[in-house]
Amino acid sequence: MSTKKVHTFCRICEPGCGLLAQVEDGRILSLRNDKDHPIHRGFCCHKGIQYLRVHQDPDRLNYPLRRCNPRSEERGDFAPVSWDQAATEIGAKLNDIVRRYGDKAIAMYQGNPTVFSNNYWTNAEALSGGFGAGPRFSALTQDAANKFAGSEAIYGSFMVHPIPDLPHTDYFLGIGCNPAISHMSLVSVSDPMAKLRAIKQRGGKIVFINPRQIESATPETGEVLQIRPDTDFYFLAGLLHEIIFNIGYDRQRVERRAKNLDELLGFVKTWPAERAAAVSGISLGAIREIAREFCAASSASIYMSTGVNQGSQGVLAYWMLQTISLVSGNLGRRGGNIYPVGFCPTAQFTKRKQDQPFFDTEFGELRAIAGTMPGNLMPELLESRQNPVKALIVISGNPLLSVGGEARLRAAFQGLELIVVLDIYRSVTAELADYVLPATDFLEREDVNSLGLGMQMEPHVQYTPAVVPPAGERRDDWWILSRLLQAMGRPSLLDDPQPKPFGAVEAMLQYSGLSLDKLKQMPCQTAVLPEPDPEELFRFGVQNDDGLIDCCPQLFERGYASAERHWRGLIAEPKDQLKLITRRTGLMINSWMNNLPVHKKSVHMTNPLWMNPQDAESRSLFAGDEVRVQTDFGQVQAELVLDATLRPGVVAMSHGWGQSKAYGLSTASRFPGVNVNHLAAVGAGSFDVLSNQAQLTGIKVQVTASSPQ
């Protein structure tokens, strides 16, 4: 028996933490933190280590499966088939659909795991485009589409997201984030809590804005100001108003970098801090104090995450955040918000193609953001009369749980002639598929951490081999899609006798004088890159043709009236109105790891409704009660758990649950929980027109006992 150690990295979330696998004869004996890694130095969270349980899960898919019973039967009866048979049959069916319905008849949905696979996302445009011009959907419109839309309008590229320079900042303002649990989104940072503690240790200050007393707020980091859900835009606009009209700023410095400043001033003038204080639950004095502190700090950085993204004003909030950093003099500045280029400047690859992205459809004016249509309109687009969709390919996604309106989506799926799912599990969505194709997990494929480009606080690039060969007949996503294209007689990466899925990243590595071969020879297969230069934002990030940041994009005018209506609605709300927010715990991430028995603990056996004790008492509810949570769009039943960390008037539930029909997942189906997205609005008018973003937080709910007390 031969034993070896393999340096690799996690692909669950953005940090890409270094891992060390001990392998014996093609079997992984252990997976732990890599203490030799030059960036992470032994840091990783339990999710990365626990991923070995996913790799070893007996419920994993090993062979291509073909459905043997009608899709009207919710539990699939599947039989193994060979790859050649599956590809031939799928290719023939897809060709027949295109022949009868046209080139827009094949839709695709991609889940978050795809962006953590270099060989998928660097080839995604060719892979997806090979199947025609049908609608494309992704988890983006449930997650962070607002940031992509905001960045595209402000910087000219949807992949420019200046990150907080935590190692050098003296003041950090974090809104709707909880780094202790989710490690920050669209930021690649090793051990974020250590970096936050270091700010306090060197005399700096941290302020969190959140409806909860989050785990990240400790005596060693900073305090939380508890905001009313979905009022973040008004809070940020109030801060900007204070900076511009009361504290003062350097106009000449701003105009060297930005255009349309007067238009910005005209908009912000209508949103003084008094209006923010009236709806946000944060006092006028506190708003003014934060504005003063932010501007007085030697350097200050600002960041927002999912708690803001998923609200009704996500794009406008992200706009305010960028302009706060700009006007205060902290954008593109050491200790402020910076754009680290990494091993290749990639903003040019995602440059805005048109100033006016909207187009007319039978459902009104729509847009795509990063190629993605609104998930909330998925059923309607699948059932389009003008461009009917008859086939759906799902890559590493679970739209029945991640997109709102599960029942409506199931009905739309029944009208499809073909559903193909690529996944590592037979998920709730895969249960409705005609074919389920087994994908590799991240321990079974070679990779490069290219996702971090433009987002790394400590720039580096790491190569990993496949730690072990794929079990059974599992294949990489790029290979599966290329095999289907090949079966359709269309160009694919497999046309080359020696496919080059790494071709794009090899070309990108040349910018820094690197190659895969060079990385393979380095300790931990990792190259450490120079510290980010704050000026890189202006040299490589800004993609507007004139080289200037647009601090008041005309496109955003579409959101002005909505912001005003929403503010007036908040003013008119009853004082006892409950608002639902999403809550991520340390034992799950979306629906990825719900099949692990080790994560089923105490209240986390399911996804309860969390409620402040004051709210429970006023409604004569008690811990352990079964309660009905209801909105105008749906209802769910959940166990009540009291949580004093929540601001009064706020309730919370975790998403990614609702696994009662996950018949291929033995643990997840035993502890199914409920799909909280049943409570969200869907269909026309249910998403932010600027970004296609669904509203999944700040939702009005009623909570009552499920049965008389």
C-alpha positions in Angstrom: 0.0 0.0 0.0 1.3 3.5 -0.9 0.3 6.6 1.1 0.7 10.1 -0.2 -0.3 13.6 0.8 -2.0 15.9 -1.7 -2.2 19.7 -1.4 -5.6 20.9 -2.6 -8.2 23.6 -1.8 -11.8 23.9 -0.8 -14.4 24.9 -3.4 -17.4 25.6 -1.2 -17.1 29.3 -0.9 -14.8 32.2 -2.0 -11.7 31.8 0.2 -10.7 28.5 -1.4 -9.0 27.4 1.8 -6.0 25.2 1.6 -6.6 21.5 2.4 -4.3 18.5 2.8 -5.6 15.1 1.8 -3.9 11.8 2.9 -4.5 9.3 0.2 -3.8 5.6 0.2 -4.2 3.5 -3.0 -6.7 5.9 -4.5 -8.8 6.3 -1.4 -8.8 9.5 0.8 -8.1 8.6 4.4 -8.3 12.1 5.8 -8.9 15.7 4.8 -7.6 18.5 7.1 -6.4 22.0 7.1 -3.1 22.6 5.2 -0.8 24.2 7.7 1.9 24.6 5.1 -0.3 26.7 2.8 1.5 30.1 2.2 -1.8 32.1 2.4 -4.2 30.2 4.6 -1.6 28.8 7.0 -3.9 26.2 8.4 -7.1 28.1 8.3 -10.2 26.4 7.0 -13.7 25.9 8.5 -15.4 22.6 9.3 -17.4 22.6 6.1 -14.3 22.1 4.0 -13.1 19.2 6.2 -16.6 17.7 6.4 -16.7 17.6 2.6 -14.9 14.3 2.8 -18.3 13.0 4.0 -19.9 14.3 0.9 -17.2 12.5 -1.2 -17.8 9.3 0.7 -21.6 9.5 0.9 -23.3 6.3 -0.3 -26.1 8.4 -1.8 -23.8 9.9 -4.4 -24.5 9.3 -8.1 -22.1 6.9 -9.7 -23.7 6.1 -13.1 -25.9 7.8 -15.7 -29.5 7.2 -14.9 -32.5 7.2 -17.2 -36.1 7.7 -16.0 -38.3 4.6 -16.5 -41.7 6.1 -15.3 -43.7 9.1 -16.2 -42.6 12.5 -14.8 -46.1 12.9 -13.4 -45.0 10.4 -10.8 -43.0 12.6 -8.4 -40.8 9.7 -7.3 -38.5 8.8 -10.1 -37.8 5.2 -11.2 -34.3 5.3 -12.6 -32.2 2.7 -14.3 -28.4 2.9 -15.1 -27.4 3.4 -18.7 -24.0 3.8 -20.4 -22.6 7.2 -21.2 -22.8 6.4 -24.9 -26.4 5.4 -24.7 -27.4 8.4 -22.5 -25.5 10.9 -24.7 -26.9 9.4 -27.9 -30.5 9.4 -26.7 -30.3 12.9 -25.2 -28.6 14.3 -28.3 -31.3 12.9 -30.5 -34.1 14.3 -28.3 -32.4 17.7 -28.2 -32.0 17.8 -32.0 -35.6 16.8 -32.5 -36.8 19.6 -30.1 -34.7 22.2 -31.9 -36.0 20.9 -35.3 -39.6 21.3 -34.2 -39.4 24.4 -32.0 -36.3 26.3 -33.0 -32.9 27.4 -31.5 -34.5 28.9 -28.4 -36.1 25.7 -27.2 -33.3 24.6 -24.9 -33.0 26.4 -21.5 -30.2 26.0 -19.0 -30.0 26.5 -15.3 -26.6 26.6 -13.4 -26.1 26.5 -9.7 -23.4 28.0 -7.5 -21.0 25.0 -7.6 -20.4 25.7 -11.3 -18.5 29.0 -10.5 -16.1 27.0 -8.2 -15.0 24.8 -11.1 -12.5 26.5 -13.3 -13.0 24.3 -16.3 -16.7 24.9 -16.3 -16.9 28.7 -15.8 -13.9 29.6 -18.0 -15.6 27.6 -20.8 -19.2 28.4 -19.8 -20.0 30.7 -22.7 -19.0 28.1 -25.3 -20.6 25.2 -23.5 -23.9 27.0 -22.9 -23.9 28.7 -26.3 -23.5 25.4 -28.1 -27.0 24.5 -27.1 -28.6 27.5 -28.8 -30.1 30.8 -27.8 -32.7 29.7 -25.3 -33.1 31.4 -21.9 -30.3 31.0 -19.3 -31.1 30.9 -15.6 -28.8 30.6 -12.5 -28.7 31.0 -8.8 -27.3 34.5 -9.3 -30.8 36.1 -9.4 -31.5 34.6 -5.9 -28.1 35.6 -4.5 -26.2 38.6 -5.8 -27.5 39.8 -9.2 -27.8 43.3 -7.7 -24.0 43.6 -7.4 -23.4 42.4 -10.9 -26.0 44.9 -12.3 -24.6 47.7 -10.1 -21.0 47.1 -11.1 -21.8 46.9 -14.8 -23.6 50.3 -14.7 -21.0 52.0 -12.4 -17.7 50.5 -13.6 -18.6 49.2 -17.1 -18.0 45.6 -16.1 -20.2 43.3 -14.1 -17.1 41.7 -12.4 -15.6 44.8 -10.6 -16.4 44.6 -6.9 -13.9 46.7 -4.9 -13.3 44.7 -1.7 -12.6 46.1 1.8 -8.8 46.2 2.4 -9.1 44.7 5.8 -5.4 44.2 6.5 -4.9 48.0 6.3 -8.2 49.6 7.1 -8.9 51.7 10.3 -12.6 51.5 10.0 -14.8 48.8 8.7 -18.6 49.1 8.1 -20.2 45.8 7.3 -23.9 45.7 6.3 -26.0 42.6 6.0 -23.0 40.3 6.4 -21.8 37.7 8.9 -18.2 36.7 8.1 -18.0 34.3 11.1 -20.6 32.1 9.4 -20.3 32.8 5.6 -16.8 34.1 5.2 -17.8 37.0 3.0 -19.3 36.8 -0.5 -17.6 38.1 -3.6 -14.5 38.5 -1.4 -11.7 35.9 -1.2 -10.2 36.3 2.3 -8.4 33.8 4.5 -9.6 33.8 8.1 -11.8 36.9 7.9 -12.5 37.0 11.7 -8.7 37.2 12.5 -8.4 40.1 10.1 -11.4 41.8 11.7 -10.0 41.3 15.2 -6.7 42.8 14.0 -8.5 46.1 13.1 -9.6 46.5 16.7 -6.2 45.4 18.0 -4.5 48.2 16.1 -6.9 50.8 17.3 -9.4 50.8 14.5 -13.2 50.4 14.7 -15.8 48.0 13.3 -19.5 48.6 13.0 -22.0 45.9 11.8 -25.4 46.8 10.5 -27.8 43.8 10.8 -31.2 42.9 12.1 -29.4 40.3 14.3 -26.8 40.4 17.0 -24.6 38.3 14.6 -21.8 35.9 15.6 -19.2 38.2 14.0 -19.8 40.9 16.5 -17.8 40.3 19.6 -15.9 42.4 22.1 -12.8 41.7 20.0 -14.4 43.0 16.8 -17.2 45.5 17.1 -20.9 46.3 17.8 -24.1 45.8 15.8 -26.6 48.4 15.1 -29.8 46.5 14.5 -31.6 47.8 11.4 -35.1 47.1 10.2 -35.0 44.6 7.3 -34.9 45.9 3.8 -34.1 49.5 4.7 -30.4 49.4 4.0 -30.7 51.6 0.9 -32.2 54.4 3.0 -29.5 54.0 5.7 -26.7 54.2 3.1 -28.3 57.1 1.3 -28.6 58.9 4.6 -24.8 58.4 5.2 -24.0 59.7 1.8 -26.2 62.7 2.3 -24.4 63.5 5.5 -21.0 63.2 3.8 -21.9 65.4 0.9 -24.0 68.1 2.4 -22.8 68.3 6.0 -19.3 66.9 6.4 -17.9 67.9 3.0 -15.8 66.2 0.4 -13.1 67.0 -2.2 -15.0 67.6 -5.4 -11.9 67.9 -7.6 -10.6 64.6 -6.4 -13.9 62.9 -7.1 -14.2 64.4 -10.6 -10.7 63.2 -11.5 -12.1 59.7 -11.2 -15.9 60.0 -11.9 -18.6 61.6 -14.0 -22.2 62.7 -13.4 -21.5 64.0 -10.0 -24.1 66.7 -10.1 -26.7 64.1 -11.0 -25.7 62.1 -8.0 -26.0 65.2 -5.7 -29.5 65.8 -7.1 -30.6 62.3 -6.3 -29.0 62.1 -2.8 -30.4 65.5 -1.8 -33.9 63.9 -1.7 -32.7 61.2 0.8 -31.4 63.0 4.0 -30.6 61.1 7.1 -33.9 62.1 8.7 -35.7 60.0 6.1 -33.4 57.1 6.8 -33.9 57.3 10.6 -37.7 57.4 10.1 -37.8 53.9 8.6 -34.5 52.1 9.4 -34.7 51.9 13.1 -31.3 53.4 13.4 -31.4 56.9 15.0 -30.5 60.1 13.3 -27.7 60.6 15.8 -26.2 57.2 15.0 -26.3 57.7 11.3 -24.5 61.0 11.6 -22.0 59.6 14.0 -21.1 56.7 11.6 -20.8 59.2 8.7 -18.4 61.4 10.8 -16.3 58.4 12.0 -16.1 57.0 8.5 -14.8 60.3 7.1 -12.5 61.0 10.0 -10.7 57.6 9.9 -7.3 57.5 8.3 -8.8 54.9 6.0 -12.2 53.4 5.9 -13.8 50.4 4.0 -17.4 49.4 3.5 -19.0 46.1 2.5 -22.5 44.6 2.1 -23.6 41.1 1.5 -26.6 38.8 1.1 -28.7 40.5 3.8 -28.8 43.6 1.5 -28.5 41.9 -1.9 -31.8 40.0 -1.4 -33.8 43.0 -0.5 -36.1 45.1 -2.7 -33.5 47.9 -3.3 -30.3 45.9 -3.7 -28.9 47.7 -6.8 -29.6 51.2 -5.3 -28.0 50.1 -2.0 -24.9 48.8 -3.8 -24.7 52.1 -5.7 -24.8 54.1 -2.5 -22.1 51.9 -1.1 -19.7 52.5 -4.0 -20.3 56.3 -3.9 -19.8 56.5 -0.2 -16.4 54.9 -0.7 -15.7 57.3 -3.7 -16.9 60.6 -2.1 -15.2 59.9 1.2 -11.9 59.4 -0.6 -11.5 55.7 0.2 -12.2 54.1 -3.2 -9.0 52.8 -4.8 -7.0 53.7 -1.6 -4.9 51.6 0.8 -7.2 50.6 3.6 -10.3 51.5 1.7 -12.0 49.6 -1.1 -9.6 48.1 -3.6 -9.6 46.0 -6.8 -6.9 43.3 -6.6 -6.0 42.2 -10.2 -4.5 38.9 -9.1 -2.7 36.8 -11.8 -4.7 38.4 -14.7 -6.8 41.5 -15.2 -10.2 40.0 -16.2 -12.6 43.0 -16.0 -12.2 43.5 -19.7 -13.7 40.1 -20.4 -17.0 41.1 -18.7 -17.2 44.6 -20.1 -20.7 46.0 -20.7 -21.8 45.4 -24.2 -24.6 47.9 -24.4 -25.7 50.9 -22.4 -29.4 50.0 -22.7 -29.8 46.3 -21.7 -33.6 46.1 -21.8 -35.5 44.4 -24.6 -39.2 43.9 -25.3 -40.8 40.5 -24.6 -44.3 39.1 -24.3 -43.8 39.6 -20.5 -42.8 43.3 -20.8 -39.4 44.8 -20.8 -36.7 42.4 -19.5 -33.0 42.2 -19.3 -30.3 39.7 -18.7 -27.5 40.2 -16.2 -24.3 38.2 -16.7 -26.4 36.3 -19.3 -29.0 35.4 -16.7 -32.8 35.9 -16.9 -34.9 36.4 -13.8 -35.4 33.1 -11.9 -38.7 34.4 -10.6 -40.0 34.4 -14.1 -38.7 31.0 -15.0 -42.1 29.2 -15.4 -43.4 32.0 -17.6 -40.3 31.9 -19.8 -40.4 28.2 -20.1 -44.0 28.4 -21.2 -43.5 31.2 -23.6 -45.9 31.3 -26.6 -43.5 33.2 -28.8 -40.4 31.1 -27.9 -41.6 27.9 -26.3 -39.0 26.0 -24.2 -39.2 22.2 -24.4 -35.9 21.1 -22.8 -34.1 22.1 -19.7 -30.5 21.3 -18.7 -29.6 21.8 -15.1 -25.9 22.0 -14.1 -25.1 21.6 -10.4 -28.3 23.4 -9.4 -31.5 22.8 -7.5 -34.0 25.4 -8.8 -37.0 23.7 -7.2 -35.6 24.7 -3.8 -33.6 27.8 -4.7 -36.1 29.6 -6.8 -39.4 30.8 -5.4 -42.8 29.3 -6.3 -41.9 25.5 -6.2 -45.4 24.4 -7.1 -45.6 26.7 -10.1 -42.2 25.6 -11.2 -43.1 22.0 -10.9 -46.1 22.6 -13.1 -43.9 24.3 -15.8 -41.4 21.4 -15.7 -44.3 19.0 -16.5 -44.8 20.8 -19.8 -41.2 20.1 -20.9 -40.3 17.2 -23.1 -36.9 16.7 -21.7 -35.1 17.5 -18.4 -31.4 16.6 -18.0 -29.7 17.2 -14.6 -25.9 17.1 -14.0 -25.3 16.7 -10.2 -23.4 14.7 -7.6 -26.7 13.8 -5.9 -30.3 12.8 -7.0 -31.7 16.1 -5.7 -35.3 17.3 -5.5 -34.9 18.7 -9.0 -33.2 15.6 -10.3 -36.1 13.6 -9.1 -38.1 15.1 -11.9 -35.5 14.6 -14.6 -35.5 12.2 -17.5 -31.8 11.8 -17.3 -29.5 12.3 -14.2 -25.8 12.4 -15.1 -23.2 11.9 -12.4 -20.7 14.7 -11.9 -17.4 14.7 -10.1 -17.0 16.5 -6.8 -14.1 18.9 -6.1 -11.9 16.1 -4.8 -12.1 14.2 -8.1 -11.1 17.0 -10.5 -8.1 19.1 -11.2 -8.6 22.8 -10.8 -7.3 26.3 -10.4 -8.7 28.9 -8.0 -9.4 31.4 -10.8 -12.7 32.5 -9.3 -10.9 34.7 -6.9 -9.6 37.1 -9.6 -10.4 40.6 -8.6 -11.5 39.6 -5.1 -8.4 38.4 -3.3 -7.1 40.3 -0.3 -4.0 38.2 -0.5 -3.6 37.5 -4.2 -2.4 34.0 -5.1 -3.1 31.2 -7.6 -3.2 27.5 -6.7 -3.4 24.4 -8.9 -4.8 21.2 -7.6 -4.7 17.8 -9.2 -7.6 15.4 -8.8 -7.0 14.1 -5.3 -8.4 10.7 -6.3 -9.8 9.4 -9.6 -13.6 9.8 -10.0 -15.6 6.9 -8.5 -17.8 4.9 -10.8 -18.5 6.7 -14.0 -18.6 10.3 -12.7 -17.4 12.9 -15.1 -16.6 16.7 -15.0 -19.3 19.1 -15.9 -17.4 20.4 -19.0 -17.0 16.8 -20.3 -20.6 15.9 -19.8 -21.9 19.0 -21.7 -19.2 18.6 -24.4 -20.3 14.9 -24.8 -24.0 16.0 -25.2 -22.9 18.6 -27.8 -20.9 16.0 -29.6 -23.9 13.7 -29.7 -25.9 16.6 -31.2 -23.3 17.0 -33.9 -22.2 20.4 -32.6 -18.7 21.7 -31.9 -17.4 20.8 -28.5 -14.1 20.6 -26.5 -14.1 16.9 -27.2 -13.5 17.5 -30.9 -9.8 17.8 -30.1 -8.2 14.4 -29.6 -6.5 16.0 -26.6 -9.1 18.4 -25.1 -7.8 21.6 -23.5 -10.3 22.6 -20.9 -7.5 24.5 -19.2 -6.8 26.5 -22.3 -8.3 29.8 -21.1 -6.7 29.7 -17.7 -3.3 28.8 -19.3 -3.5 31.9 -21.4 -4.5 34.0 -18.4 -1.6 32.7 -16.3 0.9 33.9 -18.9 0.1 37.5 -17.9 2.0 36.9 -14.6 4.6 34.7 -16.2 3.0 31.5 -14.8 1.8 28.3 -16.2 0.2 25.1 -14.9 3.5 23.3 -15.1 5.2 26.1 -13.0 2.4 25.9 -10.4 2.8 22.2 -10.1 6.4 22.6 -9.1 5.7 25.2 -6.3 5.1 24.4 -2.6 1.4 23.6 -2.2 1.2 24.2 -6.0 0.6 27.8 -5.1 2.2 31.1 -6.4 2.0 34.1 -4.0 1.4 37.3 -5.9 2.3 40.9 -5.1 0.2 42.9 -2.6 -2.6 44.7 -4.4 -1.9 48.2 -5.7 -4.9 50.4 -5.0 -4.4 52.1 -8.3 -5.3 48.8 -10.1 -8.9 49.7 -9.7 -8.5 52.7 -12.1 -5.9 51.0 -14.4 -7.7 47.7 -14.9 -11.0 47.8 -13.2 -12.9 50.7 -14.7 -14.2 49.6 -18.1 -16.2 52.6 -19.2 -14.9 53.9 -22.5 -13.9 57.3 -21.0 -12.1 55.6 -18.1 -14.4 57.3 -15.5 -16.6 55.8 -12.9 -20.3 56.6 -13.5 -21.4 57.8 -10.1 -25.0 58.3 -11.3 -25.9 55.8 -14.1 -29.0 56.9 -16.0 -30.2 53.3 -15.9 -30.8 53.6 -12.2 -33.6 56.1 -12.7 -35.8 53.1 -13.3 -35.5 52.4 -9.5 -36.2 55.9 -8.2 -40.0 55.7 -8.0 -39.9 52.2 -6.5 -37.6 53.5 -3.7 -40.0 56.3 -2.9 -43.0 53.9 -2.9 -41.2 51.5 -0.7 -40.3 54.2 1.8 -43.9 55.4 2.0 -45.0 51.8 2.5 -42.6 51.4 5.4 -43.9 54.6 7.0 -47.5 53.2 6.8 -46.7 49.8 8.2 -48.3 48.7 11.5 -45.9 48.8 14.4 -46.4 45.0 15.0 -45.6 44.0 11.4 -43.2 41.1 11.3 -40.5 40.9 8.7 -38.8 37.7 7.6 -35.1 37.5 6.9 -32.9 34.5 5.8 -30.5 33.0 8.2 -27.5 31.0 7.3 -26.1 28.7 10.0 -22.7 27.1 10.3 -24.1 23.7 9.5 -25.3 24.3 5.9 -24.7 26.2 2.8 -27.7 26.5 0.4 -28.8 22.9 -0.1 -25.3 21.5 -0.6 -24.6 19.6 2.6 -28.1 18.7 3.9 -27.4 15.0 3.5 -24.7 14.8 6.1 -25.9 13.2 9.4 -23.2 15.1 11.3 -25.0 18.4 10.6 -28.3 17.3 12.1 -28.0 18.7 15.6 -30.6 19.9 18.1 -32.6 22.8 16.5 -30.7 22.3 13.3 -32.4 19.0 12.6 -34.7 21.2 10.6 -35.1 24.9 9.8 -37.2 26.4 12.5 -38.7 29.9 12.6 -36.5 32.1 14.9 -38.4 34.8 16.8 -37.6 37.4 19.4 -39.1 36.4 22.8 -41.0 39.8 22.9 -42.7 39.0 19.7 -43.6 35.5 20.8 -45.0 36.8 24.1 -47.2 39.4 22.4 -48.7 36.6 20.3 -49.0 34.0 23.1 -46.5 31.8 21.3 -44.0 29.6 23.1 -40.7 27.8 22.2 -41.4 24.5 20.6 -44.8 25.5 19.2 -45.7 24.5 15.7 -46.5 27.8 13.9 -47.9 28.9 10.6 -45.8 31.4 8.7 -47.9 33.1 6.0 -47.5 35.8 3.3 -49.7 36.9 0.4 -47.9 34.3 -1.7 -47.7 31.1 0.4 -47.4 29.6 3.8 -45.2 27.0 5.6 -45.3 25.3 9.0 -42.3 25.4 11.3 -41.2 24.9 14.9 -40.8 28.1 16.8 -37.4 28.8 18.4 -36.9 31.9 20.6 -33.9 34.0 19.7 -33.1 37.2 21.6 -30.4 38.1 19.1 -33.1 39.1 16.6 -34.4 42.7 16.6 -38.0 42.8 17.8 -40.3 42.6 14.7 -37.9 40.3 12.8 -38.2 36.6 12.3 -35.7 34.3 10.5 -35.6 31.0 8.6 -32.8 29.2 6.8 -33.1 28.5 3.1 -32.1 25.3 1.2 -34.5 23.1 3.0 -37.7 21.4 1.9 -36.2 18.0 1.0 -39.3 15.8 1.6 -39.2 14.8 -2.1 -35.5 14.1 -2.2 -36.0 10.4 -2.4 -32.4 9.8 -3.4 -31.0 11.5 -0.3 -31.6 9.3 2.8 -30.6 11.8 5.5 -32.0 15.0 3.8 -35.4 13.3 3.2 -35.6 12.1 6.9 -35.0 15.7 8.1 -36.6 17.7 5.2 -37.5 21.0 6.8 -39.6 23.4 4.8 -38.9 25.4 1.7 -38.9 29.0 2.9 -39.1 30.3 -0.6 -42.8 29.3 -0.7 -43.2 32.6 1.1 -41.6 34.8 -1.5 -43.3 36.6 -4.4 -42.9 35.2 -7.8 -43.9 36.0 -11.4 -44.1 39.4 -13.1 -43.4 42.3 -10.8 -41.8 40.2 -8.1 -38.1 41.0 -8.8 -35.9 44.1 -9.0 -36.2 45.4 -12.6 -32.6 46.7 -12.5 -31.0 43.3 -11.7 -33.6 40.5 -11.9 -32.9 39.9 -8.2 -35.6 38.1 -6.2 -36.7 39.6 -2.9 -36.0 36.9 -0.3 -35.5 39.1 2.8 -37.6 41.8 4.5 -40.8 39.9 3.5 -44.0 40.8 5.4 -45.2 37.7 7.3 -47.9 36.7 9.7 -47.1 34.1 12.4 -49.8 32.2 14.2 -50.1 29.0 16.1 -50.9 26.1 13.9 -53.6 24.8 16.2 -55.6 26.4 19.1 -53.6 26.6 22.3 
